[in-house]
Amino acid sequence: MRVDVFFTPAGLSPAEVQGRAIFVIDILRATTTMCAALSHGAKAIIPVASTEEALRLSQTIGSTDVILAGEQNCLKIPGFQLGNSPLEMSEVTVRGKTIIVSTSNGTKALLACQGAHSVYPTAAVNLSAAAEKARELRESDQPVAVVCAGRENAFSLDDSYCAGRLVAATLGDRRPRRGLNDAAIACLDLVRRYGDNWRRPLAYSRAGRELIKLGFRADLLDAARLDAYPVLPHFHERRVTLTPVTV
């Protein structure tokens, strides 16, 4: 099975997306927050590219069951009910709700993967569920890609470490380099460097340092909790919902 990692969605061509199963990572914080919301009963999440699109869509839907959430420069967008924090996605707030989300990097990464065979938002908090799906796809010879949201169309340590953890968990004890692109190999090297301690690479990353500086250390610590929200979100037809359970 071939596994390619992309450090950012910038320049991702339709050919690189088409027919693949893609795991999208924005661990600080969009995909972590999506897992938290769905774990606590949110009906669906609709990622959009901009604040303006989020407002238009909210007005179009016109339902009291719709919540606006998102961030610009790590801070909650003025006029939105929620920011981009997993700790805001409590059951009392999100159960049964549809959440329209706009973020600086994560939602754009998801939207860049439209046309793929399947798309799964992934983070530390649902890593085992994502890796189980990736192994299942591997056994069926489905081509797999991991797309990091990155930071302003550039490499980010936090997402790339998470990608390495996903690739390592997918391959298991035997980790053949054949079938991995250079980015996937580099991500595995990050795992060897930082080991199993999620907090170190998250806190050392630019995104992590900025969150801590802005008072969001608790968000970083929540994002570092392995399998804290053990769900498998699925992005399909512009909505992120829980992956249907097959019997």
SELO-458539 format. One line per field, with one value per residue (C-alpha): x, y, z negated; residue in one letter; residue number from 1. Coordinates in nm, 2 decimals. Each point is the difference from the previous one (the first is absolute). Layout:
<recs>
u <- c(X ...)
v <- c(Y ...)
w <- c(Z ...)
lumvo <- c(a ...)
drenke <- c(NUM ...)
</recs>
This chain:
<recs>
u <- c(0.00 0.13 -0.02 0.08 0.01 -0.04 0.13 -0.26 -0.30 0.16 0.04 -0.19 -0.12 -0.33 0.20 0.17 -0.34 -0.22 -0.08 0.21 -0.10 0.13 0.07 0.00 0.19 -0.02 0.07 0.02 -0.29 -0.26 0.00 0.03 -0.30 -0.20 0.06 -0.11 -0.32 -0.10 0.09 -0.23 -0.30 0.03 -0.21 0.23 0.29 0.01 0.35 0.01 0.28 -0.08 -0.19 -0.22 -0.10 -0.08 -0.23 -0.17 -0.06 -0.13 -0.25 -0.10 -0.06 -0.17 -0.04 0.04 0.19 0.29 0.31 0.28 0.35 0.35 0.31 0.22 0.36 -0.10 -0.27 -0.38 -0.15 -0.21 -0.37 0.05 -0.14 0.31 0.37 0.22 0.05 -0.08 -0.08 -0.29 -0.17 -0.18 -0.30 -0.24 0.12 0.03 -0.23 -0.24 0.15 0.15 0.32 0.13 0.37 0.26 0.37 0.33 0.14 -0.21 -0.32 0.20 0.18 -0.32 -0.15 0.32 -0.07 -0.35 -0.01 0.18 -0.13 -0.04 0.12 0.06 0.09 0.27 0.19 0.15 -0.34 -0.13 0.33 -0.09 -0.33 0.17 0.29 -0.25 -0.17 0.33 0.10 -0.33 0.06 0.35 -0.13 -0.23 0.28 -0.17 0.25 0.04 0.12 0.05 -0.05 0.13 -0.17 0.34 0.04 -0.07 0.08 0.33 0.13 -0.12 0.17 -0.33 -0.19 0.30 0.08 -0.37 0.03 0.30 -0.19 -0.28 0.23 0.19 -0.33 -0.12 0.32 0.03 0.33 0.13 0.05 0.12 0.12 -0.11 -0.33 0.06 0.08 0.28 -0.24 -0.14 0.36 0.08 -0.31 0.10 0.34 -0.18 -0.17 0.34 0.12 -0.29 -0.11 -0.35 -0.02 -0.26 0.05 0.36 -0.05 -0.33 0.15 0.32 -0.20 -0.07 -0.37 0.05 0.21 -0.25 -0.29 0.19 0.08 -0.37 -0.11 -0.11 0.24 -0.31 -0.09 0.35 -0.01 -0.34 0.13 0.28 -0.23 0.02 -0.34 -0.18 -0.29 0.00 -0.21 0.07 -0.14 -0.07 -0.01 -0.25 -0.22 0.13 -0.08 0.20 -0.20 0.07 0.11 -0.30 0.03 0.00 -0.17)
v <- c(0.00 0.35 0.26 0.36 0.29 0.36 0.26 0.25 0.00 0.27 -0.11 -0.32 -0.10 -0.18 -0.30 -0.03 0.00 -0.20 -0.35 0.02 -0.04 0.31 0.07 0.37 0.13 0.34 -0.11 0.36 0.02 -0.05 -0.38 -0.04 0.23 -0.19 -0.33 0.16 0.14 -0.32 -0.20 0.23 -0.05 0.27 -0.10 0.12 0.25 0.21 0.13 0.32 0.21 0.34 0.19 0.15 -0.34 -0.12 0.30 -0.05 -0.37 0.06 0.25 -0.24 -0.29 0.23 -0.25 0.03 -0.33 0.16 0.13 0.21 -0.09 0.08 0.22 0.25 0.02 -0.25 0.23 -0.05 0.18 0.30 -0.08 -0.38 -0.20 -0.22 0.01 -0.29 -0.16 -0.36 0.10 0.22 -0.30 -0.12 -0.23 0.27 0.24 -0.22 -0.30 -0.02 0.31 0.07 0.19 0.23 0.03 0.23 -0.02 0.13 -0.33 -0.31 0.07 0.10 -0.33 -0.20 0.20 -0.07 -0.37 0.00 -0.26 -0.26 -0.35 0.08 0.27 -0.05 0.28 -0.13 0.11 -0.16 -0.01 -0.26 -0.14 -0.37 0.02 0.17 -0.25 -0.29 0.14 0.06 -0.37 -0.11 0.20 -0.13 -0.36 0.08 0.17 0.34 0.28 0.22 0.35 0.22 0.37 0.23 0.34 0.16 0.36 0.27 -0.25 -0.10 -0.30 -0.03 -0.22 -0.08 -0.14 -0.18 -0.18 -0.11 -0.12 -0.20 -0.16 -0.09 -0.15 -0.20 -0.13 -0.10 -0.19 -0.17 -0.15 -0.05 0.33 -0.05 0.32 -0.13 0.16 0.31 0.34 0.21 0.20 -0.32 -0.11 0.34 -0.02 -0.34 0.15 0.26 -0.28 -0.15 0.34 0.08 -0.35 -0.04 0.33 0.20 0.32 0.06 0.04 0.19 0.24 0.05 0.08 0.35 -0.06 -0.14 0.29 0.25 -0.17 -0.01 0.37 0.08 -0.19 -0.32 -0.25 -0.21 -0.04 -0.13 -0.24 -0.13 -0.05 -0.21 -0.26 -0.32 -0.14 0.25 0.03 -0.35 0.08 -0.01 0.31 -0.03 0.30 -0.07 0.23 0.31 -0.13 -0.17 -0.27 -0.32 -0.29 -0.23 -0.32 -0.30 -0.32)
w <- c(0.00 0.09 -0.27 0.09 -0.25 0.11 -0.24 0.12 0.24 0.21 0.36 -0.07 0.35 0.08 0.12 -0.34 -0.17 0.24 -0.11 -0.32 -0.36 -0.17 -0.37 -0.07 -0.30 -0.17 -0.36 -0.13 0.02 0.27 0.03 -0.38 -0.05 0.26 -0.18 -0.33 0.15 0.16 -0.31 -0.20 0.23 0.27 0.30 0.27 0.07 0.32 0.08 0.20 0.15 -0.15 -0.26 0.26 0.14 -0.36 -0.06 0.34 -0.06 -0.35 0.14 0.27 -0.23 -0.25 -0.28 -0.37 0.01 0.19 -0.19 0.15 -0.11 0.10 -0.04 0.17 -0.13 -0.27 -0.15 0.03 0.29 -0.11 0.00 0.00 -0.29 -0.04 0.08 0.11 -0.34 -0.07 -0.35 0.12 0.17 -0.31 0.03 -0.13 0.26 0.32 -0.04 0.30 0.16 0.34 -0.03 0.28 -0.04 0.15 -0.11 0.13 0.12 -0.09 0.19 0.31 -0.01 -0.01 0.29 0.20 -0.02 0.16 0.27 -0.20 -0.05 -0.37 -0.25 -0.37 -0.24 -0.23 -0.31 -0.31 -0.17 0.26 0.12 -0.07 0.19 0.29 0.01 -0.01 0.30 0.18 -0.07 0.14 0.31 0.03 0.00 0.28 0.20 -0.01 0.05 -0.30 -0.05 -0.31 0.05 -0.27 -0.03 -0.07 -0.09 0.26 0.28 -0.17 -0.20 -0.36 -0.26 -0.18 0.30 0.14 -0.33 -0.01 0.36 -0.10 -0.29 0.24 0.25 -0.27 -0.15 0.35 0.09 -0.34 -0.12 0.35 0.16 0.36 0.17 0.34 0.09 -0.22 0.15 -0.14 -0.22 -0.16 -0.08 -0.15 -0.22 -0.12 -0.09 -0.21 -0.19 -0.08 -0.11 -0.23 -0.10 -0.14 -0.18 0.19 -0.21 0.10 0.38 -0.05 -0.25 0.21 0.32 0.11 -0.04 -0.35 -0.11 0.13 -0.18 -0.33 0.04 0.06 -0.30 0.17 -0.17 -0.11 0.36 0.08 -0.29 0.12 0.35 -0.14 -0.16 0.20 0.09 -0.22 0.26 0.16 0.30 0.37 0.18 0.37 0.24 0.27 0.21 -0.18 -0.35 -0.27 -0.18 -0.18 0.22 0.05 -0.20 0.24 -0.13)
lumvo <- c(m r v d v f f t p a g l s p a e v q g r a i f v i d i l r a t t t m c a a l s h g a k a i i p v a s t e e a l r l s q t i g s t d v i l a g e q n c l k i p g f q l g n s p l e m s e v t v r g k t i i v s t s n g t k a l l a c q g a h s v y p t a a v n l s a a a e k a r e l r e s d q p v a v v c a g r e n a f s l d d s y c a g r l v a a t l g d r r p r r g l n d a a i a c l d l v r r y g d n w r r p l a y s r a g r e l i k l g f r a d l l d a a r l d a y p v l p h f h e r r v t l t p v t v)
drenke <- c(1 2 3 4 5 6 7 8 9 10 11 12 13 14 15 16 17 18 19 20 21 22 23 24 25 26 27 28 29 30 31 32 33 34 35 36 37 38 39 40 41 42 43 44 45 46 47 48 49 50 51 52 53 54 55 56 57 58 59 60 61 62 63 64 65 66 67 68 69 70 71 72 73 74 75 76 77 78 79 80 81 82 83 84 85 86 87 88 89 90 91 92 93 94 95 96 97 98 99 100 101 102 103 104 105 106 107 108 109 110 111 112 113 114 115 116 117 118 119 120 121 122 123 124 125 126 127 128 129 130 131 132 133 134 135 136 137 138 139 140 141 142 143 144 145 146 147 148 149 150 151 152 153 154 155 156 157 158 159 160 161 162 163 164 165 166 167 168 169 170 171 172 173 174 175 176 177 178 179 180 181 182 183 184 185 186 187 188 189 190 191 192 193 194 195 196 197 198 199 200 201 202 203 204 205 206 207 208 209 210 211 212 213 214 215 216 217 218 219 220 221 222 223 224 225 226 227 228 229 230 231 232 233 234 235 236 237 238 239 240 241 242 243 244 245 246 247)
</recs>
